[in-house]
Amino acid sequence: MKDLIKAVDKNRQLILDAERYIWKNPETGYKEFKTSAYMAEKFTELGYELVMADGITGFYTTLDTGKEGPTVLILGELDSIICPSHPEADPQTGAVHSCGHNAQCAALLGVAAALKEPGILDKFCGKIKLCAVPAEELLEIEFRTKLMDEGKIRYFGGKPEFLARGYFDDVDIAFMVHTSAGKNNSSKLGSVGCLAKRIVYKGVASHAGGAPWAGRNALYAATCGLNACNALRETFQEKDIIRFHPIMTHGGDMVNAIPESATIESYVRGATFEAMVKNNKRLNQALIGAALSLDNNIEIIDKSGYAPLYNDLNMLDLARDAYKELYPDREYDAIQVVGSGSTDMGDLCCVMPVVHPYACGATGTGHGNNYYIADPEKACIDSAKWQLNMLLMLTKDNAKLAKKIIKEYKPMFKNKEEYIEYCDKLNCAGNRIDYQGETATVKF
């Protein structure tokens, strides 16, 4: 362990420089061109041969120790969020790393650099796959839908996209450390999944002053739909952790015309696939009912978002133990709750054991305009050491612990193909109302 610490410390400036560069060059999902290129350049300078993702951002590389053992995947996320009010947001795009992914990438680079130090790789067995993955933040649904329509991606999130492409077919076990504004390093039992929604109300334009009766107001239908969804909130069961938080991305084209279309984006989050599907149907009923009431049609594009994350219990113990071994005098918060945020790390847990703990070092509100990396030592340097110690504990003694975890893991799906088939069945698109004279047929 002391050698691992020294190997990270030797590359301290490389790590800290990466955190600052990526912070100053924030890019949202599937647009991380500068970030991906920067990370690829640094990995290449360290001597890695990279497999670049075909047609999109991101890459992976595999180190073979030459000794029998499992393949362990370690990830870092490339993308930022959008928060235009943040003082350091990109003035053109509003992008900013109020998610802490810049620190994740810096830590991943630290892991990569340490593994190239003399004698370090000899401490491990099996294969080590390092991945800079795009598009964890599920936003800009219209843009990503366009990428889907063009055949450039199949999934909104980078991890399910990489999984579907076969980039992780050889992986047995995976982990990544997310940045946090918490007081201590921590972990949760998991987090909710989500379905992604794009909702388009379709009315008829007319002169807003001269003949409003000749139009059918799509904006009014949309606001009625949102109010109907709000009326459902108290019926959601606490155990399901349902979250519905829409934004309106289009509500009309000019003030003196009745809006002929209005567009909403949202998720339906939930603790299980069953809860998401059930409550998504109820929300669709409310949205469609509003369209009917104002003689609009409504197109609802439901897409598989992210699977619920269930951190493997053995992996949770690993994360805690590896941290406490490194820093016995520091507190570690093992929080026994399921978080109400979502991550596409959940997609990986459907087919392999994973853990997704948190490294402190940030300050402010996540996704807010006061979020910063306040302590890059904890967020980046210590995170890299922690991850290397997790890797060491997994693979020492001929990967005894990793083999135990893999043997005891009970996947939600038998294999990747079964998981993908299920996700694809969640997708549904098209107009939801068929008007037939005095009657109408609806599809929820």
LUMMIPA-544544 format. One record per residue (C-alpha): residue in one letter; x, y, z. Coordinates in steps of 0.25 Angstrom, whole numbers, padded with zeros to 4 digits, always signed. Example, Ala and Ser with C-alpha at 12.3 -4.5 7.8 and 13.67 -1.06 7.14 Angstrom:
2
A+0049-0018+0031 S+0055-0004+0029 
//
This chain:
444
M+0000+0000+0000 K+0011+0009+0003 D+0017+0007-0011 L+0003+0011-0017 I+0003+0024-0009 K+0017+0028-0014 A+0013+0025-0028 V+0001+0034-0027 D+0009+0045-0020 K+0019+0044-0031 N+0009+0048-0041 R+0002+0059-0032 Q+0004+0070-0042 L-0001+0062-0054 I-0014+0060-0046 L-0016+0074-0041 D-0014+0080-0055 A-0024+0070-0061 E-0034+0075-0050 R-0032+0089-0054 Y-0032+0087-0069 I-0045+0079-0069 W-0052+0089-0059 K-0048+0101-0069 N-0053+0093-0081 P-0067+0087-0077 E-0075+0080-0088 T-0088+0072-0087 G-0091+0058-0091 Y-0086+0053-0104 K-0080+0067-0107 E-0068+0065-0098 F-0058+0066-0110 K-0047+0074-0103 T-0048+0066-0090 S-0048+0053-0097 A-0036+0058-0105 Y-0028+0063-0093 M-0030+0050-0085 A-0026+0042-0097 E-0014+0050-0099 K-0009+0048-0085 F-0012+0033-0085 T-0004+0032-0098 E+0007+0040-0092 L+0007+0030-0080 G+0009+0019-0091 Y-0005+0013-0092 E-0011+0008-0104 L-0025+0013-0105 V-0038+0008-0112 M-0046+0020-0115 A-0061+0019-0115 D-0066+0019-0130 G-0073+0031-0134 I-0075+0037-0120 T-0066+0042-0109 G-0059+0034-0098 F-0049+0022-0098 Y-0044+0010-0091 T-0031+0003-0089 T-0027-0011-0083 L-0015-0014-0075 D-0011-0029-0074 T-0003-0033-0062 G+0000-0046-0068 K-0005-0054-0056 E-0018-0061-0056 G-0030-0053-0050 P-0043-0045-0053 T-0044-0033-0061 V-0047-0021-0052 L-0053-0008-0058 I-0050+0006-0052 L-0057+0018-0058 G-0057+0033-0059 E-0068+0041-0065 L-0065+0052-0075 D-0077+0061-0076 S-0082+0073-0068 I-0096+0079-0065 I-0102+0092-0069 C-0104+0103-0059 P-0102+0117-0066 S-0103+0124-0053 H-0090+0118-0048 P-0079+0129-0048 E-0070+0120-0055 A-0080+0114-0065 D-0076+0114-0080 P-0082+0127-0085 Q-0087+0121-0098 T-0092+0108-0093 G-0095+0109-0078 A-0087+0097-0076 V-0080+0095-0063 H-0074+0083-0054 S-0084+0085-0043 C-0084+0070-0043 G-0070+0068-0039 H-0067+0059-0051 N-0054+0067-0054 A-0049+0062-0041 Q-0053+0048-0045 C-0045+0049-0058 A-0033+0054-0050 A-0033+0043-0041 L-0035+0033-0052 L-0022+0039-0058 G-0015+0037-0045 V-0019+0023-0045 A-0014+0021-0059 A-0001+0028-0056 A+0002+0020-0043 L+0000+0007-0050 K+0011+0011-0060 E+0021+0013-0049 P+0032+0002-0048 G+0028-0010-0040 I+0013-0005-0037 L+0006-0014-0047 D+0013-0026-0041 K+0005-0025-0029 F-0008-0028-0036 C-0014-0040-0044 G-0023-0042-0055 K-0027-0030-0064 I-0029-0015-0061 K-0038-0008-0070 L-0038+0008-0069 C-0050+0015-0076 A-0053+0030-0078 V-0067+0029-0081 P-0077+0040-0087 A-0091+0045-0084 E-0094+0041-0069 E-0103+0053-0067 L-0116+0051-0074 L-0119+0064-0080 E-0122+0070-0094 I-0131+0059-0097 E-0135+0065-0111 F-0120+0066-0115 R-0118+0051-0111 T-0131+0047-0118 K-0125+0053-0130 L-0112+0045-0128 M-0121+0032-0127 D-0129+0036-0139 E-0116+0037-0147 G-0111+0024-0142 K-0099+0029-0134 I-0104+0024-0121 R-0114+0014-0115 Y-0115+0019-0101 F-0115+0033-0094 G-0104+0029-0084 G-0090+0026-0087 K-0089+0013-0079 P-0101+0006-0085 E-0096+0011-0098 F-0082+0005-0096 L-0088-0008-0090 A-0097-0010-0102 R-0085-0008-0111 G-0078-0019-0105 Y-0067-0011-0099 F-0069-0017-0085 D-0072-0031-0090 D-0059-0036-0083 V-0062-0029-0070 D-0065-0037-0057 I-0066-0026-0047 A-0066-0011-0047 F-0065+0002-0038 M-0064+0017-0039 V-0063+0028-0028 H-0072+0040-0030 T-0068+0053-0024 S-0076+0059-0013 A-0079+0071-0005 G-0081+0063+0008 K-0072+0064+0020 N-0066+0050+0019 N-0064+0039+0009 S-0077+0031+0008 S-0086+0021+0001 K-0100+0018+0000 L-0108+0005-0003 G-0111+0010-0017 S-0119+0020-0024 V-0132+0021-0032 G-0133+0018-0047 C-0140+0026-0057 L-0148+0027-0070 A-0146+0038-0079 K-0158+0046-0085 R-0160+0056-0096 I-0174+0061-0097 V-0179+0069-0109 Y-0193+0075-0108 K-0199+0078-0122 G-0209+0089-0124 V-0213+0099-0135 A-0208+0113-0137 S-0216+0125-0139 H-0216+0140-0136 A-0215+0141-0121 G-0223+0154-0121 G-0231+0154-0134 A-0236+0139-0134 P-0231+0131-0122 W-0244+0123-0123 A-0238+0117-0136 G-0226+0111-0129 R-0224+0100-0119 N-0214+0105-0109 A-0203+0095-0107 L-0196+0103-0096 Y-0209+0103-0088 A-0211+0088-0090 A-0196+0086-0085 T-0199+0094-0073 C-0211+0086-0070 G-0203+0073-0072 L-0193+0078-0062 N-0204+0081-0052 A-0210+0068-0054 C-0197+0061-0051 N-0195+0069-0039 A-0208+0065-0033 L-0203+0050-0034 R-0191+0053-0025 E-0197+0049-0011 T-0201+0036-0017 F-0187+0032-0020 Q-0182+0022-0009 E-0170+0026-0001 K-0164+0012-0003 D-0164+0014-0018 I-0156+0028-0017 I-0163+0033-0029 R-0158+0047-0035 F-0164+0054-0046 H-0157+0068-0049 P-0161+0073-0063 I-0155+0085-0070 M-0162+0093-0082 T-0152+0094-0093 H-0162+0101-0103 G-0175+0108-0101 G-0178+0116-0113 D-0172+0123-0125 M-0177+0137-0124 V-0186+0145-0114 N-0197+0148-0124 A-0200+0134-0128 I-0207+0123-0120 P-0195+0113-0118 E-0197+0101-0127 S-0187+0093-0119 A-0181+0092-0106 T-0169+0082-0101 I-0166+0077-0088 E-0154+0068-0083 S-0154+0060-0071 Y-0150+0047-0064 V-0159+0037-0056 R-0149+0033-0045 G-0152+0020-0036 A-0145+0010-0027 T-0149-0002-0036 F-0152-0004-0051 E-0166-0008-0047 A-0169+0005-0039 M-0164+0013-0051 V-0172+0006-0061 K-0185+0006-0052 N-0184+0021-0049 N-0180+0025-0063 K-0193+0020-0068 R-0200+0028-0058 L-0193+0041-0061 N-0196+0038-0076 Q-0210+0037-0073 A-0210+0050-0066 L-0202+0057-0078 I-0212+0050-0089 G-0224+0054-0081 A-0220+0069-0082 A-0218+0068-0097 L-0232+0062-0098 S-0238+0073-0090 L-0232+0084-0099 D-0234+0076-0112 N-0219+0075-0114 N-0211+0063-0118 I-0199+0059-0110 E-0186+0051-0114 I-0179+0044-0103 I-0165+0039-0105 D-0162+0029-0094 K-0148+0024-0094 S-0140+0015-0085 G-0132+0024-0076 Y-0123+0018-0065 A-0125+0005-0057 P-0127+0006-0042 L-0113+0004-0035 Y-0111-0007-0025 N-0097-0006-0019 D-0092-0020-0016 L-0092-0022-0001 N-0078-0029-0002 M-0073-0017-0011 L-0079-0007+0000 D-0070-0014+0010 L-0058-0013+0001 A-0060+0002-0001 R-0061+0004+0014 D-0049-0005+0017 A-0040+0000+0007 Y-0042+0015+0011 K-0041+0012+0026 E-0028+0004+0023 L-0022+0016+0016 Y-0028+0027+0026 P-0031+0020+0040 D-0033+0033+0047 R-0043+0038+0037 E-0058+0036+0038 Y-0066+0028+0027 D-0081+0029+0026 A-0087+0016+0021 I-0101+0022+0019 Q-0112+0011+0019 V-0122+0018+0009 V-0125+0018-0006 G-0122+0031-0012 S-0132+0039-0020 G-0122+0043-0031 S-0119+0034-0043 T-0106+0029-0049 D-0104+0020-0061 M-0095+0012-0052 G-0108+0005-0049 D-0108-0001-0063 L-0095-0008-0060 C-0100-0014-0047 C-0111-0021-0055 V-0100-0031-0060 M-0088-0030-0051 P-0084-0026-0037 V-0081-0011-0035 V-0079-0001-0025 H-0081+0014-0026 P-0076+0021-0013 Y-0073+0036-0011 A-0060+0044-0009 C-0061+0057-0001 G-0054+0070-0005 A-0065+0078-0012 T-0073+0089-0006 G-0087+0095-0009 T-0099+0089-0015 G-0098+0078-0025 H-0103+0083-0039 G-0104+0097-0033 N-0097+0110-0035 N-0088+0110-0023 Y-0081+0096-0025 Y-0066+0096-0026 I-0055+0086-0023 A-0050+0092-0010 D-0040+0081-0006 P-0034+0075-0019 E-0025+0067-0010 K-0037+0059-0004 A-0045+0059-0017 C-0034+0055-0026 I-0021+0050-0020 D-0027+0043-0008 S-0038+0037-0018 A-0027+0031-0027 K-0020+0025-0015 W-0034+0019-0010 Q-0037+0013-0023 L-0023+0007-0024 N-0025+0001-0011 M-0039-0005-0014 L-0032-0011-0027 L-0021-0017-0018 M-0031-0023-0008 L-0039-0029-0019 T-0027-0036-0026 K-0017-0039-0015 D-0016-0054-0011 N-0019-0058-0026 A-0032-0050-0026 K-0038-0057-0014 L-0048-0046-0010 A-0051-0043-0025 K-0055-0057-0027 K-0063-0058-0015 I-0071-0045-0019 I-0073-0051-0033 K-0078-0064-0028 E-0088-0058-0018 Y-0093-0048-0027 K-0107-0050-0032 P-0110-0042-0045 M-0123-0036-0048 F-0122-0041-0062 K-0115-0054-0067 N-0106-0046-0077 K-0104-0033-0085 E-0114-0038-0096 E-0125-0040-0087 Y-0123-0027-0080 I-0123-0019-0093 E-0135-0027-0098 Y-0143-0022-0086 C-0138-0008-0087 D-0142-0007-0102 K-0156-0011-0098 L-0157+0001-0089 N-0156+0010-0101 C-0169+0015-0107 A-0172+0027-0116 G-0183+0034-0124 N-0196+0041-0123 R-0204+0036-0112 I-0218+0040-0116 D-0226+0036-0129 Y-0237+0045-0131 Q-0249+0038-0138 G-0261+0048-0139 E-0268+0048-0126 T-0259+0038-0119 A-0244+0036-0117 T-0235+0025-0114 V-0223+0027-0105 K-0210+0019-0103 F-0203+0021-0089 
//
